[in-house]
Amino acid sequence: SGSTSPREVQRLIQGTQIGGSWQRASNVQIRRVDMCPDMQTWLAAALTSSGLGNSLRSAISSDSLISASISRSSYNSNRVFAVKQSGNQLTVFVY
Protein backbone atom coordinates (compact mmCIF):
# COMPACT_ATOMS: atom_id res chain seq x y z
CA SER A 1 0.00 0.00 0.00
CA GLY A 2 3.07 2.24 0.10
CA SER A 3 3.51 5.08 2.50
CA THR A 4 0.69 6.49 4.57
CA SER A 5 -0.42 10.08 4.04
CA PRO A 6 -0.02 12.66 6.80
CA ARG A 7 -3.78 13.19 6.69
CA GLU A 8 -4.40 9.52 7.45
CA VAL A 9 -1.95 9.60 10.36
CA GLN A 10 -3.61 12.77 11.67
CA ARG A 11 -6.99 11.05 11.47
CA LEU A 12 -5.73 8.07 13.48
CA ILE A 13 -4.24 10.37 16.10
CA GLN A 14 -7.44 12.41 16.37
CA GLY A 15 -9.48 9.23 16.72
CA THR A 16 -7.39 8.06 19.65
CA GLN A 17 -9.37 8.07 22.89
CA ILE A 18 -7.16 7.35 25.84
CA GLY A 19 -9.15 6.07 28.74
CA GLY A 20 -10.91 3.51 30.80
CA SER A 21 -12.75 1.92 27.90
CA TRP A 22 -9.48 0.21 26.94
CA GLN A 23 -9.97 -2.06 29.96
CA ARG A 24 -12.94 -3.66 28.20
CA ALA A 25 -10.82 -4.80 25.27
CA SER A 26 -10.18 -8.52 25.11
CA ASN A 27 -8.35 -8.52 21.81
CA VAL A 28 -5.38 -6.35 20.94
CA GLN A 29 -3.88 -6.08 17.50
CA ILE A 30 -0.61 -4.30 16.77
CA ARG A 31 -0.64 -2.68 13.35
CA ARG A 32 2.47 -1.30 11.72
CA VAL A 33 1.93 1.82 9.62
CA ASP A 34 4.54 2.40 6.94
CA MET A 35 5.75 5.95 6.58
CA CYS A 36 8.75 7.68 5.13
CA PRO A 37 11.62 8.78 7.42
CA ASP A 38 10.62 12.46 7.18
CA MET A 39 7.17 11.63 8.38
CA GLN A 40 8.49 9.47 11.22
CA THR A 41 10.57 12.43 12.37
CA TRP A 42 7.55 14.73 12.12
CA LEU A 43 5.37 12.26 14.00
CA ALA A 44 7.90 11.76 16.80
CA ALA A 45 8.13 15.54 17.25
CA ALA A 46 4.34 15.92 17.17
CA LEU A 47 3.85 13.19 19.78
CA THR A 48 6.39 14.87 22.04
CA SER A 49 5.16 18.44 21.66
CA SER A 50 1.49 17.55 22.04
CA GLY A 51 2.12 15.35 25.05
CA LEU A 52 0.21 12.53 23.34
CA GLY A 53 3.29 10.29 23.34
CA ASN A 54 3.58 10.51 27.12
CA SER A 55 -0.15 10.00 27.60
CA LEU A 56 -0.11 6.93 25.38
CA ARG A 57 2.92 5.45 27.14
CA SER A 58 1.46 5.89 30.61
CA ALA A 59 -1.92 4.54 29.52
CA ILE A 60 -0.23 1.54 27.90
CA SER A 61 1.94 0.81 30.92
CA SER A 62 -1.13 0.76 33.16
CA ASP A 63 -2.95 -1.67 30.87
CA SER A 64 -1.53 -5.18 31.23
CA LEU A 65 -3.17 -6.60 28.10
CA ILE A 66 -1.81 -3.88 25.82
CA SER A 67 1.60 -3.94 27.50
CA ALA A 68 1.83 -7.69 27.00
CA SER A 69 0.71 -7.46 23.38
CA ILE A 70 3.32 -4.82 22.62
CA SER A 71 6.10 -6.68 24.39
CA ARG A 72 5.32 -9.76 22.30
CA SER A 73 5.64 -7.68 19.16
CA SER A 74 8.93 -6.31 17.89
CA TYR A 75 7.94 -2.77 18.90
CA ASN A 76 7.88 -0.83 22.13
CA SER A 77 5.43 1.72 23.46
CA ASN A 78 7.61 4.59 22.17
CA ARG A 79 6.52 3.62 18.68
CA VAL A 80 2.79 3.77 19.39
CA PHE A 81 1.09 6.83 17.91
CA ALA A 82 -2.60 5.95 17.86
CA VAL A 83 -5.09 3.51 19.30
CA LYS A 84 -8.47 2.67 17.86
CA GLN A 85 -11.15 0.84 19.77
CA SER A 86 -14.03 -1.01 18.23
CA GLY A 87 -16.06 -2.93 20.78
CA ASN A 88 -13.70 -5.33 22.52
CA GLN A 89 -11.10 -5.02 19.75
CA LEU A 90 -8.24 -2.59 20.27
CA THR A 91 -5.92 -1.74 17.40
CA VAL A 92 -2.60 -0.24 18.44
CA PHE A 93 -0.85 1.63 15.63
CA VAL A 94 2.94 1.71 15.61
CA TYR A 95 5.44 3.32 13.27
N, C-alpha and C positions, 0 to 999 in steps of 0.2 A: 504493500500500500504506500510505500515511500514515506517521506517525512510528514509529520503532522503540522498543520497550520497553527500559527499563533492564536488564531481565533478559536480553534477547537480546544487548545490548551486552556485558554481563558475561560471557555465555557465549562470545562471540567472543574477548574478551580472555583468558579462562581457557584457551581452546583454542589460543592463540598459542604456538608453540614456536619460540623464536629459536635458530637454530643452523645447523650445517653442512649439514643436509639441504636447505636452501634452494638450495645450489649445484647440486643435481641437477635443479632445476626448469628446464624449457625453455619454459614458457609462463606468462606473468604477466598476470593480469587485475586491473585496478583497479576496485573496486566502491564506489560512493558509497552511504553509509548516511544516510538522512534522519533528522534528529532536531531536536527543538525547541531554541531558543537556551539554555534553562535546562540542558538535558541536555548541550549542547556545552560549556557552562561547567563543568559537573560533570565531564565526561569529561577536559577539558584539565587540570583540577586533579588528577584521579585519576592521569592519565598522568605528571604531574610528581611528585606525592608518592610514587608507587610506584616511580619510576625506570624504568618501562616505556617511557615516551616516549623517554628517552635511549638505552635499550637498542635500541629499534626503529630510531632514527635512525642509530646507529653500525653496526648490522647491515645496514641498507639501503645506507649509504654504502660499505660494503665489498663489496657485491654489485652488480656492474656491470649485470646484467640487470634487476634490480629498480629500480636508480637510473635506468636509461635509460627504463624503462616509466613511472616516475613523472614524469620530466621531460617526457615526451611528453604526459602528461595535463595537466589544468589545475590539478593539486594539487601540493603539495610534501610532503616527508617529515614535516613538522610535523603534517600532518593525518592521518597513518596511526595507527590505534589497534589494529589486529589484523591478523594474517596467518594464513591457513589453507592448509595444504598437503595436496594429494591427489595422490599419485603425482608426476608431473612438472608438475602444474598448481599454481600458487601464486596464491591470491587475496589481494589486498592491500586491506584495508578502510579507507576514508578518510571523514572527516566534514566 
